[in-house]
Amino acid sequence: MTEKQTISERLEILIRELGLNPNSFSKALGYPNNNVTIGRIINDKEKAPSYETLQKILSSFPQINPSWLLTGETPMFRDGIKEESQTPSKDIVLIPLLPISAQGGSLNDFFVSVKRDDCEHILSPIKGAEFGINVAGDSMAPEYPNGSQVLIKKINEKAFIEWGKVFVLDTCNGTVIKKIVPSETEGCLRCISINPDPNYVPFDISKEDIFGIYRVLLCMSVK
């Protein structure tokens, strides 16, 4: 394996290792009667498979090591075993890693201009997460350190908000990650940093300036 190897190139190796060809592999994924989809992926070495195709591959062949397919990290198969499992894996979830960071750009702008398939995808160890986003800055340290990734899910804030929990807020001034509590000002939310540094003072955000509220489900720190 080389660091320059693409997902499409690894997919071609995988198909050979499984003793299949693009046509039979396509049929195993449920694509109808042809190898156009897989054939194009293999021929276009620079373009990664879509999110839906990656999900189909990992669900249809649960013996594949997801880290190998996405990054080239060995081994190719889980526990080095090639034989196909009798039951599909239910715990493999791929979610897009948004190309912005908390305290960076706006999620609203992202959704308008960027397609899901254009994003890098990461493995989520939990179900329910919709997106991953990088944390920028130390205001939420040490629980959410600079450079970590949080997995988030959009909520309907008109139903209810779990006060005291951490959320990513998509606002007119960008995206922030904060603990949310009720505000004394009507029509606002109170944002609190976890870092005790006095420079990180609480502040209010008007609900009219919020495009979306995303519950933080998990934080993953890169060691």
Rosetta silent file (secondary structure, phi, psi, omega in degrees, C-alpha in Angstrom):
SEQUENCE: MTEKQTISERLEILIRELGLNPNSFSKALGYPNNNVTIGRIINDKEKAPSYETLQKILSSFPQINPSWLLTGETPMFRDGIKEESQTPSKDIVLIPLLPISAQGGSLNDFFVSVKRDDCEHILSPIKGAEFGINVAGDSMAPEYPNGSQVLIKKINEKAFIEWGKVFVLDTCNGTVIKKIVPSETEGCLRCISINPDPNYVPFDISKEDIFGIYRVLLCMSVK
SCORE:     score description
SCORE:     0.000 S_00000001
   1 L     0.000  140.226  176.004    0.000    0.000    0.000 S_00000001
   2 L  -118.605  155.778 -178.512    1.202    3.508   -0.754 S_00000001
   3 L   -65.760  -24.536 -177.974    0.030    6.742    0.781 S_00000001
   4 L   -82.858   -5.983 -177.258   -0.934    8.029   -2.666 S_00000001
   5 L   -65.706  134.824 -178.694   -3.307    5.150   -3.286 S_00000001
   6 L   -92.662  167.389  176.775   -6.914    6.292   -3.774 S_00000001
   7 H   -60.271  -39.803 -179.923  -10.126    4.682   -2.549 S_00000001
   8 H   -62.639  -38.333  178.219  -10.923    3.711   -6.146 S_00000001
   9 H   -68.106  -38.975  177.254   -7.576    1.943   -6.469 S_00000001
  10 H   -67.476  -34.233  177.820   -8.153    0.084   -3.217 S_00000001
  11 H   -62.869  -40.116  178.221  -11.610   -0.861   -4.448 S_00000001
  12 H   -63.369  -41.901  177.539  -10.080   -2.439   -7.550 S_00000001
  13 H   -64.318  -42.382 -179.211   -7.689   -4.447   -5.361 S_00000001
  14 H   -60.158  -45.940 -179.004  -10.556   -5.473   -3.083 S_00000001
  15 H   -59.345  -42.453  178.188  -12.670   -6.806   -5.944 S_00000001
  16 H   -65.857  -41.254 -177.371   -9.777   -8.969   -7.136 S_00000001
  17 H   -65.037  -31.225  178.493   -9.054  -10.168   -3.590 S_00000001
  18 L   -81.268   -3.975  179.905  -12.678  -11.243   -3.190 S_00000001
  19 L    75.840   25.582 -178.362  -12.443  -13.252   -6.403 S_00000001
  20 L  -113.641  176.015  170.611  -15.033  -11.066   -8.133 S_00000001
  21 L  -124.623  169.142 -177.402  -15.179   -8.799  -11.154 S_00000001
  22 H   -53.778  -35.040 -178.593  -16.832   -5.368  -11.446 S_00000001
  23 H   -67.461  -50.740 -178.873  -20.024   -6.949  -12.809 S_00000001
  24 H   -68.280  -33.224  177.238  -20.482   -9.502  -10.015 S_00000001
  25 H   -65.372  -42.032  178.328  -19.430   -6.925   -7.422 S_00000001
  26 H   -60.828  -42.614 -179.677  -22.071   -4.498   -8.737 S_00000001
  27 H   -64.705  -37.036  178.745  -24.733   -7.185   -8.483 S_00000001
  28 H   -64.130  -27.720  179.444  -23.698   -7.940   -4.893 S_00000001
  29 H   -86.096   -8.073  179.312  -24.296   -4.271   -4.092 S_00000001
  30 L    93.876    9.103  175.673  -27.734   -4.389   -5.691 S_00000001
  31 L   -77.639  136.744 -170.492  -26.933   -2.415   -8.808 S_00000001
  32 L   -76.463  114.543  159.272  -29.066   -3.726  -11.706 S_00000001
  33 L    55.655   16.509  177.504  -27.535   -5.943  -14.369 S_00000001
  34 L  -156.167  170.637 -178.356  -24.464   -3.940  -15.263 S_00000001
  35 L  -114.891   22.039 -175.664  -21.078   -2.783  -14.027 S_00000001
  36 H   -59.676  -48.131 -176.254  -21.349    0.852  -15.099 S_00000001
  37 H   -61.669  -54.800 -178.550  -21.251    2.289  -11.574 S_00000001
  38 H   -68.252  -38.075  178.477  -18.334    0.247  -10.269 S_00000001
  39 H   -59.648  -41.935  179.472  -16.587    0.313  -13.629 S_00000001
  40 H   -67.225  -38.886  179.302  -16.606    4.088  -13.701 S_00000001
  41 H   -61.892  -44.626 -178.993  -15.327    4.292  -10.145 S_00000001
  42 H   -66.492  -39.499 -177.525  -12.411    2.000  -10.948 S_00000001
  43 H   -72.755  -30.694  178.737  -11.581    3.817  -14.185 S_00000001
  44 L   -96.217   84.688 -171.716  -11.704    7.247  -12.545 S_00000001
  45 L   -65.185  -23.597 -173.734   -8.881    6.749  -10.057 S_00000001
  46 L   -87.915  -17.975 -176.506   -8.967   10.339   -8.766 S_00000001
  47 L  -101.653  125.995 -178.203  -12.663   10.486   -7.821 S_00000001
  48 L   -75.618  152.896  174.613  -13.782    8.730   -4.658 S_00000001
  49 L   -59.644  155.289  179.195  -16.987    6.655   -4.580 S_00000001
  50 L   -68.371  165.378  176.578  -20.099    8.451   -3.384 S_00000001
  51 H   -56.339  -44.696 -178.015  -21.296    8.269    0.209 S_00000001
  52 H   -63.557  -39.936 -179.978  -24.130    5.933   -0.831 S_00000001
  53 H   -67.060  -41.039  178.113  -21.747    3.576   -2.659 S_00000001
  54 H   -62.183  -41.162  178.131  -19.365    3.416    0.303 S_00000001
  55 H   -63.620  -41.484  179.127  -22.271    2.573    2.595 S_00000001
  56 H   -62.312  -43.644 -177.955  -23.428   -0.165    0.207 S_00000001
  57 H   -62.832  -48.311 -175.995  -19.939   -1.685    0.050 S_00000001
  58 H   -71.354  -29.246  177.755  -19.425   -1.740    3.823 S_00000001
  59 H   -78.339  -36.846 -177.993  -22.941   -3.046    4.497 S_00000001
  60 H   -77.720  -27.611 -179.357  -22.787   -5.725    1.792 S_00000001
  61 L  -128.324   74.914 -174.485  -19.291   -6.901    2.761 S_00000001
  62 L   -66.096  -10.965  177.921  -19.032   -6.470    6.549 S_00000001
  63 L   -76.209  -11.919 -179.821  -15.748   -8.379    6.636 S_00000001
  64 E   -72.924  136.667  174.107  -14.030   -5.358    5.044 S_00000001
  65 L   -77.214  111.527 -177.064  -12.036   -3.165    7.411 S_00000001
  66 H   -56.350  -36.347 -179.351  -13.596    0.315    6.901 S_00000001
  67 H   -64.161  -34.971  177.625  -10.329    2.046    7.833 S_00000001
  68 H   -66.505  -46.571 -177.283   -8.536    0.185    5.047 S_00000001
  69 H   -62.585  -40.244 -175.217  -11.092    1.158    2.420 S_00000001
  70 H   -83.337  -35.820 -172.421  -11.118    4.824    3.464 S_00000001
  71 H  -125.252  -14.806 -176.351   -7.474    5.410    4.397 S_00000001
  72 L    91.028    2.375  179.511   -5.418    2.346    3.428 S_00000001
  73 L   -69.525  123.112 -176.838   -4.779    1.410    7.060 S_00000001
  74 L   -77.472  157.604    6.411   -4.187   -2.328    7.182 S_00000001
  75 L   -86.072  171.184 -179.703   -5.469   -5.005    7.405 S_00000001
  76 L   -69.793  -37.142 -177.207   -7.861   -5.186    4.460 S_00000001
  77 E  -115.283  152.045  178.169  -10.288   -7.442    6.323 S_00000001
  78 H   -58.720  126.997 -179.527  -11.529   -7.373    9.903 S_00000001
  79 H    57.628   20.932  178.326   -9.231   -9.547   12.015 S_00000001
  80 H    72.002   11.637 -176.514   -7.489  -10.471    8.769 S_00000001
  81 L   -99.101  130.441 -177.119  -10.419  -12.742    7.782 S_00000001
  82 L   -92.073  -27.063 -173.543  -11.616  -12.670    4.196 S_00000001
  83 L   -61.307  143.993 -176.367  -14.649  -14.958    4.439 S_00000001
  84 L   -74.679  137.026  177.410  -17.964  -13.184    4.226 S_00000001
  85 L   -73.036  153.813  179.925  -20.005  -12.851    7.400 S_00000001
  86 L   -80.156  -22.335 -179.094  -23.505  -14.285    7.430 S_00000001
  87 L  -120.893  130.483  179.520  -25.020  -11.160    8.958 S_00000001
  88 L   -62.071  147.324  178.391  -24.494   -7.633    7.616 S_00000001
  89 L   -73.817  133.446 -179.020  -22.810   -5.181    9.935 S_00000001
  90 L  -103.815   -6.225 -172.115  -25.279   -2.709   11.468 S_00000001
  91 L  -105.459    9.078  179.596  -22.782   -0.508   13.277 S_00000001
  92 L   -91.686  116.393 -179.601  -20.861    0.941   10.331 S_00000001
  93 E  -130.731  127.571  174.843  -21.839    4.555    9.802 S_00000001
  94 E  -107.888  131.017  178.005  -20.142    7.044    7.497 S_00000001
  95 E  -129.357  149.435  179.222  -20.884   10.720    7.968 S_00000001
  96 E   -71.778  136.967  173.493  -19.588   13.774    6.088 S_00000001
  97 E   -93.119  111.266 -174.992  -16.911   15.859    7.790 S_00000001
  98 E   -65.417  135.240 -176.467  -17.924   19.434    7.046 S_00000001
  99 E   -79.460   39.996  174.090  -15.083   21.493    5.530 S_00000001
 100 E  -140.141  176.821  179.725  -15.537   24.243    8.141 S_00000001
 101 E  -132.403  156.148  173.314  -14.952   24.439   11.855 S_00000001
 102 E   -61.670  132.885 -169.241  -16.884   25.524   14.903 S_00000001
 103 L    73.436   25.914  177.075  -16.071   29.213   15.280 S_00000001
 104 L  -123.242 -127.055 -177.281  -15.431   29.209   11.524 S_00000001
 105 L   -74.250 -176.998 -177.009  -17.692   29.436    8.495 S_00000001
 106 L   -97.336  133.686  175.002  -21.446   29.093    8.313 S_00000001
 107 H   -63.590  -34.485 -179.925  -23.193   25.749    8.000 S_00000001
 108 H   -60.889  -44.314  177.402  -25.956   27.515    6.105 S_00000001
 109 H   -63.903  -37.070  179.624  -23.481   28.625    3.435 S_00000001
 110 H   -62.663  -48.126 -175.738  -22.066   25.102    3.327 S_00000001
 111 H   -64.628  -29.329  179.706  -25.425   23.443    2.700 S_00000001
 112 H   -75.058  -36.817 -168.684  -26.168   25.880   -0.128 S_00000001
 113 H  -107.100  -17.285 -173.328  -22.844   25.508   -1.944 S_00000001
 114 L  -121.957  133.688  176.668  -21.421   22.054   -1.150 S_00000001
 115 L   -84.884  153.254 -179.639  -22.842   18.621   -1.909 S_00000001
 116 H   -56.309  -41.273 -176.651  -22.642   15.801    0.622 S_00000001
 117 H   -70.364  -15.299  179.214  -20.556   13.658   -1.738 S_00000001
 118 H   -79.748  -10.051 -176.463  -17.954   16.439   -2.052 S_00000001
 119 L   -87.225  153.090  164.383  -17.058   16.057    1.640 S_00000001
 120 E   -67.170  143.390  178.544  -14.500   13.834    3.245 S_00000001
 121 E  -112.266  144.473  179.493  -16.309   11.095    5.164 S_00000001
 122 E  -124.562  158.189  177.657  -15.385    9.756    8.579 S_00000001
 123 E   -81.034  131.133  176.046  -16.452    6.703   10.533 S_00000001
 124 E  -104.494  126.956  178.558  -18.937    7.368   13.307 S_00000001
 125 L   -79.042   -2.440 -179.298  -18.883    4.954   16.263 S_00000001
 126 L  -128.968  155.532  175.703  -22.450    5.926   17.155 S_00000001
 127 L   -88.913  153.390  176.459  -25.776    5.968   15.354 S_00000001
 128 L   101.304  -22.107  179.236  -27.767    9.148   14.897 S_00000001
 129 L   -70.624  138.393 -178.309  -24.892   11.480   14.044 S_00000001
 130 L  -104.249  -33.655 -176.839  -25.465   13.412   10.819 S_00000001
 131 E  -146.470  160.785  169.470  -22.221   15.351   10.402 S_00000001
 132 E  -115.646  148.634  178.867  -18.750   15.804   11.796 S_00000001
 133 E  -146.914  144.065 -179.765  -17.160   19.196   12.339 S_00000001
 134 E   -81.910  145.459  176.835  -13.755   20.334   13.590 S_00000001
 135 E   -94.499  131.050  177.909  -13.443   22.401   16.757 S_00000001
 136 L  -117.059  132.508  178.277  -11.389   25.588   16.509 S_00000001
 137 L    94.423  171.074 -173.464  -10.101   27.448   19.552 S_00000001
 138 L  -110.724   11.277 -174.794   -9.818   26.640   23.253 S_00000001
 139 L   -66.163  -22.425 -178.836  -13.041   28.130   24.632 S_00000001
 140 L  -109.110   11.415  176.718  -14.525   24.653   25.182 S_00000001
 141 L   -72.990  152.076    5.470  -11.335   22.990   26.451 S_00000001
 142 L   -90.039   -9.301 -176.798  -10.566   20.632   28.024 S_00000001
 143 L   -65.911  -35.605 -179.178  -13.711   18.633   27.135 S_00000001
 144 L  -127.906   79.109 -173.453  -13.677   19.837   23.506 S_00000001
 145 L   -70.803  159.415  176.058  -10.049   20.722   22.705 S_00000001
 146 L   -57.021  131.521  179.320   -8.849   22.658   19.696 S_00000001
 147 L    91.943   -8.945  178.017   -8.519   20.348   16.682 S_00000001
 148 L   -76.793  168.201  177.651  -10.945   17.714   17.947 S_00000001
 149 E  -116.314  133.515  175.634  -13.937   16.540   15.932 S_00000001
 150 E  -112.035  141.854  176.779  -17.505   16.614   17.216 S_00000001
 151 E   -98.735  129.710 -169.831  -20.338   14.536   15.797 S_00000001
 152 E  -129.438  159.061  177.989  -23.563   16.507   15.583 S_00000001
 153 E  -141.827  131.335 -178.381  -27.266   16.107   14.831 S_00000001
 154 E   -70.266  140.757  178.558  -29.701   18.892   14.004 S_00000001
 155 L  -115.998  163.461  171.621  -32.551   19.412   16.476 S_00000001
 156 L   -95.146   97.666 -174.761  -35.907   21.131   16.270 S_00000001
 157 L   -68.231  -15.578  178.579  -35.352   23.914   18.762 S_00000001
 158 L   -74.156  -22.388  177.134  -39.043   24.862   18.589 S_00000001
 159 L   -76.504  -63.810  174.249  -39.882   21.580   20.309 S_00000001
 160 L  -168.217  160.971  176.193  -37.425   21.849   23.195 S_00000001
 161 L  -124.102  132.132  177.446  -33.767   22.455   23.996 S_00000001
 162 L   -78.388   94.879 -176.941  -31.853   20.389   26.543 S_00000001
 163 L   -60.148  140.641  178.745  -30.532   23.225   28.673 S_00000001
 164 L    89.728   -4.869  177.781  -26.986   22.801   29.920 S_00000001
 165 L   -92.297  166.022 -178.214  -25.960   20.591   26.993 S_00000001
 166 E   -96.190  134.368 -178.439  -23.367   21.471   24.356 S_00000001
 167 E  -133.301  156.338  166.715  -24.537   22.507   20.891 S_00000001
 168 E   -99.477  123.135 -179.801  -23.103   23.789   17.639 S_00000001
 169 E  -105.636  126.297  175.779  -24.946   26.958   16.663 S_00000001
 170 E   -96.047  109.109 -173.737  -25.013   28.070   13.043 S_00000001
 171 E  -118.454  172.045  178.999  -25.371   31.846   13.211 S_00000001
 172 L   -64.616  -18.968  179.478  -25.215   34.820   10.879 S_00000001
 173 L  -103.017   11.711 -179.561  -21.694   35.464   12.203 S_00000001
 174 E   118.713 -169.637 -174.169  -20.433   31.899   11.730 S_00000001
 175 E  -108.810  131.715  179.770  -20.515   28.636   13.631 S_00000001
 176 E  -129.938  152.458  174.351  -19.856   28.338   17.365 S_00000001
 177 E  -115.602  122.953 -175.104  -19.815   25.467   19.849 S_00000001
 178 E  -151.903  160.099  167.818  -21.125   26.359   23.296 S_00000001
 179 E   -81.341  133.004 -174.179  -23.075   25.136   26.322 S_00000001
 180 E  -109.390  131.129  175.978  -26.580   26.578   26.046 S_00000001
 181 E  -133.814  164.212  178.110  -28.687   27.832   28.965 S_00000001
 182 E   -61.926  146.334  177.758  -31.791   30.067   29.138 S_00000001
 183 L  -102.589  150.664  175.463  -31.178   33.775   28.700 S_00000001
 184 L   -75.821  -15.093  178.466  -32.683   36.570   30.757 S_00000001
 185 L   -92.012  125.595 -177.739  -33.206   38.422   27.493 S_00000001
 186 L   -62.663  136.911  178.330  -36.371   37.394   25.667 S_00000001
 187 L    80.439   13.722 -178.430  -35.786   35.774   22.278 S_00000001
 188 E  -127.714  161.692  171.240  -32.149   34.927   23.036 S_00000001
 189 E  -116.234  142.866  179.129  -30.027   31.953   24.058 S_00000001
 190 E   -94.435  125.899 -177.807  -27.197   32.225   26.601 S_00000001
 191 E  -107.482  127.197 -176.613  -23.881   30.750   25.398 S_00000001
 192 E  -125.040  136.301  175.276  -21.320   29.615   27.961 S_00000001
 193 L   -87.059  151.335  177.216  -17.757   28.394   27.460 S_00000001
 194 L   -82.777  -34.370  179.395  -16.390   25.459   29.440 S_00000001
 195 L   -60.943  123.765 -177.238  -12.872   26.908   29.656 S_00000001
 196 L   -73.175   -3.893  179.127  -12.689   28.823   32.989 S_00000001
 197 L   -53.986  128.162 -176.768  -10.376   31.450   31.487 S_00000001
 198 L   -62.944  -15.243  178.057  -12.034   34.846   32.238 S_00000001
 199 L   -68.814  -22.109 -178.525  -11.458   35.910   28.625 S_00000001
 200 L   -96.458   80.526 -175.967  -14.234   33.530   27.569 S_00000001
 201 L   -85.436  148.048  176.665  -17.221   35.447   28.901 S_00000001
 202 L   -62.817  154.538  178.021  -20.833   34.254   28.404 S_00000001
 203 E  -151.233  161.095  179.217  -22.882   36.007   25.723 S_00000001
 204 E  -102.450  146.647  172.963  -26.389   36.024   24.270 S_00000001
 205 E  -125.508  129.785  177.204  -27.412   35.183   20.698 S_00000001
 206 E   -68.902  137.435  178.920  -30.747   36.233   19.289 S_00000001
 207 H   -61.420  -26.359  178.767  -32.794   33.317   17.971 S_00000001
 208 H   -68.537  -20.510 -179.409  -33.428   35.400   14.851 S_00000001
 209 H   -96.600    7.593 -178.424  -29.696   35.225   14.070 S_00000001
 210 E  -106.876  123.139  178.214  -29.539   31.412   14.344 S_00000001
 211 E   -83.512  -32.047 -177.544  -29.926   29.312   11.181 S_00000001
 212 E  -167.377  151.813  178.360  -29.771   25.950   12.955 S_00000001
 213 E  -121.075  129.951 -174.494  -28.962   24.255   16.269 S_00000001
 214 E  -123.861  122.526  179.041  -27.014   20.981   16.325 S_00000001
 215 E   -74.263  131.052  175.949  -26.698   18.752   19.379 S_00000001
 216 E   -80.991  118.664 -177.845  -23.161   17.521   20.046 S_00000001
 217 E   -94.663  -31.458 -174.159  -23.358   13.730   20.430 S_00000001
 218 E  -160.710  146.002  174.404  -19.663   12.850   20.728 S_00000001
 219 E  -116.141  131.900  178.344  -16.218   14.420   20.748 S_00000001
 220 E  -120.603  118.680  179.326  -13.265   12.639   19.162 S_00000001
 221 L   -97.375  137.798  177.452   -9.772   13.942   19.886 S_00000001
 222 L   -87.817  117.866 -178.155   -6.878   13.204   17.565 S_00000001
 223 L   -86.166    0.000    0.000   -3.952   11.925   19.612 S_00000001
